[in-house]
């Protein structure tokens, strides 16, 4: 049985004059899912996050948060949202307890429930020992924890985090990632990040946006399948021509690597190794090296966001 859909985005677009920053994107996020939202600078990622959190009006499209239309009933929809922008909205002159109490009140938590909400948020974010400390005196890592605590203090169904680990040291990054993974158990989490290993470490699904369009939507399991060997590095004593290699079955593209080496690209489910070996023996090419190469998430990201022809790129990395 599939879990309920907590975020539904349909045909979302945003124009600034003639410039289309977000172009007809649609996706869903279910309860218990952490979705990574990736894109290069200027791709439309931040604009999309602002629209989904109700901080920017779309030119067209619909956003449904836990069954409530964000445009028709914004207050009710936003009550189910928790948001940590890339610059946490902290008041450095307040203590952690003072700040979180303020956040509880503006999120309309009943006075008798504020204390319990504070205790829960502090416990989940590892802030029990710093409640009386000034936020301005905390480390960057603890300030990020306070930012996440304000986003979850009202137990929202949907938590949206924009670059939550930027500027943290490795230990702090590990702790915040663990916290995000834990949040994914009870909430829907949308994680906007530039850090590709972060997506692999904590997300269930990844979306890549480029030039305002979604160019990839895939599960982490699907990406891992794609990241299996899909290239071969081959070396010949008597090298064939590019045309001869390209003519072999299941070969998608050949790339010269020097006078005797080639990189052969192929679809993951159609490995041309047997054809290469047989033809090399038949034509006396003198095959002496055949090494599988693996595609990384970085390779997929670069292929999708740097190619001049996005349709070709998407086809090249699509998961069957």
Secondary structure, 3 states (H helix, E strand, C coil): CCCCEEEEEEEEEEEECCEEEEEEEEEEEECCCEEEEECCCCCCHHHHHHHHCCCCCCCEEEEEECCEECCCCHHHHHCCEEEECCCCCCCCCCEHHHHHHHHHHHCCCCHHHHHHHHHHHHHHHCCHHHCCCEHHHCCHHHHHHHHHHHHHCCCCCEEEEECCCCCCCHHHHHHHHHHHHHHCCCCEEEEECCCHHHHHHHCCEEEEEECCEEEEEEEHHHHHHHCCEEEEEEEECCCCCHHHHHCCCCEEEEEECCCCEEEEEECCCCCCHHHHHHHHHHHCCCEEEEEEEECCHHHHHHHHHHCCCHHHHHHHHCCC
